[in-house]
Each structure stands twice: as structure tokens, then as C-alpha cells.
């Protein structure tokens, strides 16, 4: 196919990536920092960690249950509308948490409203948007956006801790919600666009073919398992393998998000040190996920995914078996390089194998399994802590499951099903549903 002359200016997909990065930075940083509020809420209201874990578990569960529906809305109406409305609700509900006076209010606002809104400003929607803008560099770009969430946790957890010590936990919720409304929401609304063709662009910023008609999307080889209806995808093995592994991913990340800081404090760390260790772990995520993104565009995705799950299992072993601060810091370093890379690899594999037609819905279903696993593990952590007086038992259960996650990942037949291994040239095709600007 004959190409036009080289395109001019900066490829707009990079602006979409920048906006997506910052949306995840704020949305993930605000929500995943809930662990630093556990001790202050316990001290003020006398709530047990089991009770607070129930509130967090409800949030993870609701977030998971809402993901497929939010993903379906994305497939129908596009990312700009879904992400912007979700950020508006997320910012307001975050501010409302400063009015917390009883556990049921916390469950209603955090567990229901805030957690549902988080589904719309999440990896599912951001990854689905970016998958339309990039093909050859899809693994790297999706990993960079995922690093936004890791960077948000790295910075916002220590920041929120110091803010709680300085101004109290109520003011901290107001500030976090204000950041979402004033910074993240405008970026999403003004910069995120779903359809490259409506911006006069092609995926990856490639030159537009001379014979490409106006309003036609420049598409790439159809994914081998792309289906007209999203339900049909579940008659094939890869979605089940990825979803099962992602369930375990949720188990092993949520319990740490909620209970790592209290665990470190129980082992003798100060609140500031515990928050800093958590921030270090999430900060190393940035390095790990971007490195994995680069490697995944060169090598296979499934092998990296399996290795990452195995590495996380080693981190859990160190957390439980190593004495004192060695386990705390050792886990932060080892887990840090592997923590969120699973999300970007799972999203990229889903796009490679099942295409873009139902990517929002399929990503939502996988994330449902992730969040359900997370909800169960958060609740398990709090309940078993109240029973045994330590986190050794729930952390041991979570860590042992990573053996199975690694096996599920390695068993995916990527070369058979991924579009990256299929022959054929890119071709023009009509814009699909959900390609609004």
C-alpha cells in the first residue's frame, strides 16, 4: 500500500498517554492509599482491623462487580465520556469521606460510590483507549500508563501520611478529592480521545496511506480470537488462563495495599517509615513495569507474566520468613519490580489475542476476578489478624497461590493466538463501536 509523505507535528497519541498516566496517578494514588488511614481511624473510632477490612473488602468487591458494566459502557460510548464522568464522581466522593462518623457511612461512600467511580478511571478504560492508539509499541505504552498508578501510590501514600500527621485525616481526604477534580478531570476531558482517525491520525503515528478514504480507521491484522460478541470469547482457553491468574494477582496485591503499612508498624516501624517502605515498593513499580513493557514488545508476553508471578512469590517468602526490617524492606524491593507489571501484560495480551472490539468488556471481566480476589484477601487479612494476632497466616496463604498464577501464565499458547505472531499487513477498516472522539 502506497504511503504518503512523512507526517508533521507530535503524534497525538502521546498526549493521550500523558493524560492517561496522570489520571491513573491521581485516581490510583488516592484510592490505594487507604491503608495509611487504618491506624488513625482505629484510634479515633475504636474500630477493629477486621471491621475496617470489611469496608475495604466491600470497596474491592464493588469495584470488581462494576468493571464489566463500566467496560461495556466504554465499548459503547468511548473512554473520554466514561473516564471524565467517573473522575467527577470519584473526586466528590473522596471529599465526602471527611464527613465519616460511623462505619456504615464509610462503607457507603468508599465501598459503593467511590469504588464504582474508580472502575471508570482505571487500567481497564485507560488501557483500552491506548490500545487503539498504539500497535507496535502497545506493550511499552500500556506499561507507561500503568506506571502512572504506581507513581501515584509511591508519592501519594507518604504525602497523605505526612498530611494526616500535620492536618488530620479529614483534611487529607478533602485535599485528595480536590486534586482529582482540579487536576485529573480537566486533563481527561480535554486530552483523551478514542478514535485516532477523527484526529487525522493513524495508530503509532504512522504515515497515512494515500488511498485511505476520510473517516476510515487504519486497522491492523484481526486478532485470531476476536469475536462479534464478547461472551463468545469465553469458549476459548486464554481468557480463562489470564482471568484465573489475575484473580490470584488481586489476592496478592490487595492484601498488601490494605495491610502492609499496619504489618510494618506491628514489626516496629514508625508510621512514616512504613509509609516510606510502601512508597518505595510502588516507586520501584515504575521501573519494573516500564522495563517489562519494553521487553514485552521484543519478547513474548506470557513468559514475562509467569516470571513476574514467580518473583512476587519469592517476595512473599522473604516478607514472612526474614526477621524484622529485613523482611519489610526486602519485600518492598523484590515485589516493587513485579507488582503492577501483571496488569499491563494482561491488558496487552488480551488486546493481542482478542482484538479491540470488546476490549473494554473483556478487560472488565478480568478485572472483576482481580477485584473479587482482592476483596476476599483484604477481608481474610483482617479477620485472621484478629484471630491470630499477626499477618503471618493470611500472607502465607496469599503467597502460596502465586505458584498457580505462574503456571496459568506459562500455559497460555501465545504464539498460536496472539496477533503479533500472525502474518499479514495492516489494512483499512471501518471504525468500530465506541470510537467516539
N, C-alpha and C positions, 0 to 999 in steps of 0.2 A: 504494500500500500504506500503511495507516494506521500511524503511528508512535506509540510510547509516549512518556511524558514524558521529559525530559532525564535522562541517566544521571548518577550521582553518583560522586565519587571520581576518582582518577587512572587513566587508561586503562592497563591492564596491559601493553599493547604497548610503552610507554615503558620499562618495567623490562626487557623482553626486549631492547630496543635497547641499553640501558645494559650489560647483561650481555654481549651480543654484541660491543659496542665494546671492552670490556676483555679479552674472550677473544682477539680479534684483536690487541689492543695487546700482550699478553704473548706469544702464540704466534708472531706475525709478527716482533715485535721480537727474540725470542730466536733464531729461525732465520735471519732475513735479515741479522743482524749477523755472519755467519760471515766476511765479508770482513776484519774487523778482527783475526781470528785468523791470517790468512795469513802475515803477516810474522813474528810470534812463533813459529809452527810451523816456518817455513822456517829461522829462526835456530837453533832448538833441535835439529831433526832433520836439517837439510840437504836437505829435500825441495824439488824444483823447483816452480815455479808450475804447470807442466804437470801434475805428479803431483797436486798439491792440487786443481787444476781438475778432474781426473778424478774425485776424490772428491766434489766439489761437483756435478759433472755427473750422477754416479750418483744423488745425492740428488734433483736436479730430475727426472731421468727416472723414478725410482721413485715420487716424489710424483705425477707425471703419470699413470703407469700405474695407480696405486691410486685415482685420483679417480673414475673411473666406477663402480668397485665400492663405494667409500665412498658415493657419491651414491645408488647403488641401495639400500644399507643404510639411508640416510636416508629414502628413499621408502617403505621397508617398516616401519622401526621408529621413525622420528621423530628430531628433532635433539637432544633432551635426552640420550638414551642414547648416541648416536654421539659427540657433542661431549664429553661427560663422560669416557667411556672413553678417547677419543683424548687428552685433556689429561693423564690419568693416565699413559699410556704416554709421552707427549711429555716430561712433567716428569722421569720416571725416566731416560729415555734421554739427556736433556740432562745430567743429573748424571753419568751414566756416562762422558760424554766426557772427564771429568777424568782417567780412567784410560788415556787414549790413550798408547800406546808405539810403535805402528807404523801404517803406512798402512792395512793391511787391517782393523785394529780400527776406525779412523776411518770407513772405508767401510761396515763392517757396522753400526755404531751410528748414524752420521749419515746415511749413504747409504740404509740399508734401514729400520731401526726408526724412527728419528726422523722421517724423511721420510714414511713411511707414516702415522704418527700425525698428522703435520701436515695430512694430507688431511682428517681428520675434524674438525679445529678450524680451518677455513679459510673463505675467502669463499664457497665453494660451499654449505656447510651453513648458515652464518650468514645468507647472503642468502636461501636457500630458506625458512628459518624466518620471516624478516621479511616476505617476500613474502606470507605467509598473514595476517600481522597488519595489513598496510597495503596500500591500493589507490591512493587518490587521491594520497597522499604517498609512494608507493613509491620513486620516484627519489631523493627527498631522504633518506629513512630509510636506504635501502641505501647511499647515499653517505656518510652519517654513520658507519655501521658500518665502511665501508671506510676512513674516516679514522682509525679505531682502529688499523688496521695501520700506516698512515703515521705516526701519532703514536708508535707503539711503536718503529718504526725510527728516528725522529727522536731519541727520548730514549735508547733502549737502546744505539745504536751509540756515541755519545760516552761514555755511562755505562760500557759494557763496556770501552772503550778505556782510560779512567782506572783502572778496576778491574784491568785487565791490568798497567798500569804500576805500580800500587800493590801488588797481591797476587799477580799472576801469572795466566796463562791457565787453569790448572787450577781455582783458586778461583772464577774468573769463571763457568765452566760450572756449578759447584755452586750458586752464587747464582742464576743464571738459571733453572735447573731448580727450585730452591726457590720462586721467585716463581710459577712456573706451578702448582705443587702447592698452595701455601698461599693464593694469591690468585685465580687464574683458575678453577681447578677448582671450589671451593665456589660461586662466583658462577654458573657454568654449571649446576651440579646443582640449586641451589635456586631459580633465577630463570627459566631458559629453559623455555618451554612451547610446544608445537607447535600446539595447537588452541584458537583463541580461544573457540569455543562452550563448551568444557569449563571455561573460566574465567568463563563468563557474559558474554562479550564478543562484539562484532562487529568486523570489520575497520575500522580507523581510529577506533574508539571511537564509531561511530555509534549512535544510539538503536536499540534492538531493536524490530522491528515487533510490534504487539500480537498478531497472529495467528501468530507464529513458534512452532512446536512445540518442546518441550525436546529437546536432543540434535541439533538441526538446525543446520548451518553456514550462515551468511548469506553467499551467494556472489555473484560479480559476473559480468557477461557472459562467456560462454565465449570463449576466445581462438580466432581464426579457424583456426589451425593446430594446435589441441590434438588429440592422438591418443590412442587407447586404449593402444597400445604405443609405447614410446619410439623403437624402431627406425624406425617409420613417419615420424617427423619428418625423417629424413634423405633423404626423397624430395622435400623442398621446398628452395628456394634459400636462405632467410635463415640457416638453421643453418650451411650451408657458408660463406656470406659472413662471418658472425661468427666462425666457427671459424678460418678462414684468417687473418683479421685478428688474432685472438687468438694464433695461432701466432707471428706477427711481433712482437706485443706481448711474448711471452715471450722471444723472441730479444733484444729491445732493452732489457728490464729486467733479466734475469738476468745478462747480461754486465757490467752496471753494478753490480749488487749484489755480485758477486764481485770485480770488477777495478777499480772506481772508486777505492777507497782506495789500492791499490798504484800505480795510474796517477798519482794526485795526488802520492804520495810520490816517484815517479820524476821528476816535474816540479819537485821541490824543496820541496814542502810537508812540514811536520813531521807525524808520525802524528796528533798532536792536531788540527792544522789540517785534515788530510784527513778525519778522522772528523767534525769540526765541519761541513765542507762537505757531507758526506754527510747529516749530521743536518739541515742547513738544507734540502737538497733534499727530504728526506722530510717535514720540517715544513711546507714550502710545499704539499706534497701535501694536507695537511689543509684548507688554504684552497681549493685548487683543486677538490678532489673535492666539498666541500660546496657550493661555488658552482655547479659543474656539476649537482649534484643538484637544486638549486633551479631552475636554468634548464631542466633536462630535464623537470620536471613542468609547465612552462609551454610550452616549445617542443618540437620533435621531438628524439628521442634520437640518430638516425643522423647528423644534421648536426654535433652536438657531438662525436660519436665521430670522425668524419672530420677535423674541425678539430684535435682533440687529437693524433691521429696525425701530422698535418702539422706541428704545433707541436713535437712531440718530434723530428721530423726536423731542424728548424731548430736545436734544442738540440745535436744530434749534430754538425752542421756547425760550430757555434761551438766545441765541445769539441776538435775535430780541428784547425781552422784558426786559431783565436785563439791568440796566444802566451801562454806561461807561465800565471800565475794567472788571467788574464782568461778563458781557456777553462774553467778549473776552476770558477770562481765563476759565470760566465755560464751554463754548463750547469746548475749547481745551481739557479739561479733560474728559467730558462726551462723546464727539464724538471720542476722541482718542481711547477709549477702543473698539469702534464698527466700526471703519472706514473701514479697508481693510479685516476684517474677512468675509464679504459678498463674496469676490472674492474666497477665499479658500473653503468656504462652497458650493458655486455654482459649482465650478470645481469638488469638491468631489462628490456632488450629481449627477452631470452629468455622472461621471465615474461609480458610483454605479448603476445608472438606465439604462444607455445606453452602458456601456462597453467601451472597449479601441479601437475598430476597427476604429471608425470615431471620436474619441475624439477631435482631433485637429480641424477638420472642425466644429463640434458642438460647441466647445468652442469658435471658431472664430465667429460663427454666434451670440452667446450670447453676446460676447464682442462687436460685431458690434452694437447691440442695446444699450449697455452701452455707447459706444463712441459717437453714434449719440445723445443720450440723453445728454451726456456731452457737445458736440458741441453746441447744442441748448441752454443749460443753460448758458454756457460761454458768448455766443452772447447776450442772454437775459439780463444777468447781466450787461454787458457793455452798452447796448442800454438803458435799463431802468434807469441805473445810470445817463446817460447823460440827460434823460428826467426829472427825479425826484430829482436828486442831492444827492441820497443816495441809499443804497443797501437794504433797508427795504422791498420794494415790491418784487424784484426778490428772496430774501432769504425766504420770506413768501410763495411764490408760490412753491419753491423747497421743503421747509419743509413740507407743507401740503400734498404733493404727497406721503410722506413716509407712510401715513396711508394705502394707496392702496398697496404699496410694502409689508407691513407686512401681509396684508390679502392674497395676492398672495402666499407668502411663507407658511403660515399656511395651505393653501388649498391643498398643494401637498400631494398626497397619498403615502408617503414614504414607509410604511410597505408593501404596495401592490406591489410596483415596484422596490424597491432597492434590489440589490443582497445580501446586508447584512442581510436581513430577509428571504432569501431563504435557504432551506435545500439542502444539497449535499456537497460532498467533493471536494477538489481540484483535478484537473486532468491534464495530459499532453495533449498539443495540438500543432499543427504546428504553427510556427512563422507567424505573420500577416504581411501585407504590411507595409512598413515603418520601419521595425525592422532592420535597418542597424546599424553597430557599429560606 
